[in-house]
C-alpha cells in the first residue's frame, strides 16, 4: 500500500471499519499523526514512571520503612529515571517538534516521512524492551526482574559480575534501539528545518521554536552517538570478553563515566531547549508583544548548545580528577549560566510593557520562569566544585534536577499542551480544570522539591531505600512524599482535562489565541499536507503582518 | 491574578527563608540534630568549602532577589485589563544596550565566582602532606568499609579512628581510597566533601578535625543492593586515646579458653574463608577483620548495635538485619550458634 493513499485521508471522515482506522494509526507517515503517537506513547510512560516514583515516596515516608524490599526499590529508581528521560521526556518533545516544525516553517511534511515513522517505532520498541525486562530479565528460571544499576549504570556495577541475568541487557539494548530512533529524528529535523522552509522564510525569520529544535537536533546527534557507542562496548564486555569497563581486568570505570556524561549533560539541554522553545512561543502571544531580542535569543541558544558539550565532568567532581580538570569544568559550567541568564532576561523583557493575559498556558510559563530561575541558580551553586563535593550524590542534587525537569521542562510542556491542544484537536481545553491543574501542581511541586533540597544539606545520600532516624530527615521526607501525591492528583486532573475536552471542549477555530506563527493560519486540526498552497512570508510573524497590514513587522526587520 | 502575585511572592520568600535558615541556623543546631549537616564543618577543608558555600549562596541569593523582583514586577504591572485589552501594546523588538548590559554583568559574576572556586579547589586538593600525617587506606566493599593503617600494622572496619589535629601543630589524616568491587563514596559531611572509591583508580583525601567526637556518614555512591546500609562513623580521638586505641588494636586476638568450643566451630567452618582473626587460622580477606570485634559499637556496617542478640541474629540470618548483604547464613545448630557468639564476644 502506498503511503500517499493513507495520509490523504482525513481523521474526521465518518464511518469506516475500525481496522482501517487502526491501520492508519499504526502505519502513518504523516508528521502530525506521528507527533500524536509520540505524545500518547510518552503520556502512557509518564503515568507508569509516576507510579514508580510513588512507590519510592511511600517507602521513604518513614525511616526504616518496609513497604518494598531494597531490591525492588533499586529497580524502581533505575526504571523511573530511565523511563522518564528516554521514554517520557524525549518522545514527548520529539512529538511536539514533529507536529509543529513543518507547520511553523510552512512545509507539508518532514523531510523524510518514512524515516520519521521508523524512528518512532524504534523508540517505541525501546520502551517495550525495557519493560519486558520485568518478565524476561532473569530468563526462564527466575520470576523476572528489572535493571537495578541506576539510570547511569556505572561500571563495574553493570558488568556480569555484579548484574547477572539479562535485566541489564534489556536496559542496554533498549537504550541502543531508542537511541537510533533519536538519531533518526535528529537527522530528520535538521534536514526539514534547513531544506523545507517556505519561500521568504530565511533562517533569520524562523520562529524561535524552529531555531531551538534545530539546536536540539544537533545536540542529539552529538550526544546520543557516544551513548550508543558505550552501550555497544558494554555488550562487548558482557558477552564477547571485552575489558573496556571491566576493572578486574584492567578496564576503566571512569571511562564509562565519561562516555555516559558526555551524553548525559548535553541530554539535559536536549530536553530543556524544547522547553525554552515552547516558552519562547507562548510568552510573546500572551504578552501581545514580539519576542524581545530575537537575534540574541538565537545566539544564546546556539551558544548553550556548544558550551553544553564541554561541561559533562561536573557530574564527576567527586571521582578524584585533578585540580586543573575540576577548575576547567567549574568554569565551563558556570559559563552556561550566562546565555541561560540572557534568555530569562529576554523573556522578562518580552513581558515588560506588554498586556499579559493570564490564561493557563501563560500561567505554566510563569511557573516555568520562576522555577527555572531557581534551578539555574542551584546549578551555579553546584558548579562551585568544592561545594559540589558536599552536594553531589545527595538529595540536593535530586531536588536540583527535578527542579529543572519538573519545575522547568514539565511546566513548559503543560503550557504547550494547553496552547497547542486546540490546534491538534480543534477543541479548547477547559480553562477552569486547567487552573485547578496549575495550582494543584504548583502546590505539590513546591512541597516536594523545595523541601527535598534540605535533607541533602543534612547529609542524606540519594538512592538509599531507607534511612536512619534522628538525622533530621524524617519530617522532611514525609512532606516530600505528601507533595508527590498532590502532584499525582494534579496530573490526573490534567489527563481528565485532555479526555473531557476532546469531546466537550469549545470549538477552537483556526486561531484561538490571536497568535502569529503559520500553524494558526490553517484549520484545526490541520488538513493532510497542511497547506493547500505553500505560504510566502516576509517577517518572523506572518500572521501579524496579515492582521496589521498598516504596521507589518516586515517594515522593521 | 491576585492569587498569582501572592503565590509568586510566597515562592520567593520561601526559597530565601530556606536558604538563609539552612546557612545560618543550621550550624548552631548541629550539635543536637545535625550529625551529618554540611553546614557544621569541623576540619580545615570542610571549613574552606563552607566559606565558599556561603559566598556562592549570597551571590546567587542576590541574583534571585533581583531577577525574581523584576519578574514579579512585570507580572503585577503589565497584566491586561478590561480597559486596554482591545489594543495591542507597543511592539518592541529589542535593545542592543540592554542586551549588552545583561550579558556583561553575568560574565563578571561568573569570573568572580570562578576565581573563588578555583582557589578553594587548589587549597583542598593540592595541600602538601606533612611528615607527621597519619596514613589510612580505606577500601570500599559491598557493603562495608575496611580501614588499614600501614604505619601501625592494624586493620579494622566501619568505625574509623583518627587523631584530633591541633590547628597550631596539625596532625592531619590522609586517606587513600580504594575499592574491592564497585564504586563507593566516602562522605562524612562535617569532616569534608565526599570522594569516590573506584576500582582500579586510587583516590585520596585528607582531614584534620579540630575537635574530638564521633562523626557520622555513609556511602554516597550507589554500590548495589545494600547501599543504604553502608554506614560509617569516624571517632576523632585525643592523642592519648588514639595511642591507646592503636596499642589495643595491635594486640593479637584474645586467647580466651572459655570460648574454645566456639573458636573450634569458627575455625572449622566457612567463617575463616572471609574473616581474619589475627593469631588464629582465620585469614580470609573478603569480610571484616574480627580480631577486635567487640571494640566496635555496631555490626554490619552500622546496620545494628553490637549486642549478643544482634550478633546471634546476624550469624544465623544476615538477611534479617540487612537483606542482600553478602554474608551467607551459616546454618549452625542453636548450641553451635551460641558457642560462636560467645567466641565473638571474647574478641575484645
Interface residues (C-beta under 8 A of the other chain):
Chain A: X69 X70 X71 X74 X148 X150 X154 X155 X156 X157 X162 X247 X248 X250 X251 X252 X253 X254 X287 X288 X289 X290 X292 X293 X294 X295 X296 X318 X319 X320 X322 X323 X326 X327 X330 X331 X334 X335 X337 X338 X341 X342 X344 X345 X346 X348 X349 X351 X352 X353 X354 X355 X356 X357 X358 X363 X366 X369 X370 X373 X374 X377 X378 X380 X381 X383 X384 X385 X386 X387 X388 X389 X390 X391 X392 X393 X394 X439 X442 X446 X450 X453 X454 X457 X458 X459 X460 X461 X462 X463 X464 X465 X466 X467 X468 X470 X471 X472 X548 X551 X553 X556 X557
Chain B: X1 X3 X4 X7 X8 X11 X12 X14 X15 X18 X22 X26 X33 X34 X35 X36 X37 X38 X39 X48 X49 X52 X53 X56 X57 X60 X63 X64 X67 X68 X70 X71 X74 X75 X78 X79 X80 X81 X84 X85 X87 X88 X89 X90 X91 X92 X93 X94 X95 X98 X99 X102 X103 X106 X107 X110 X113 X114 X116 X117 X118 X120 X121 X122 X124 X125 X126 X177 X181 X182 X183 X185 X187 X189 X192 X193 X194 X195 X196 X198 X199 X200 X201 X203 X204 X216 X217 X218 X219 X220 X221 X222 X223 X224 X225 X226 X227 X228 X229 X231 X323 X324
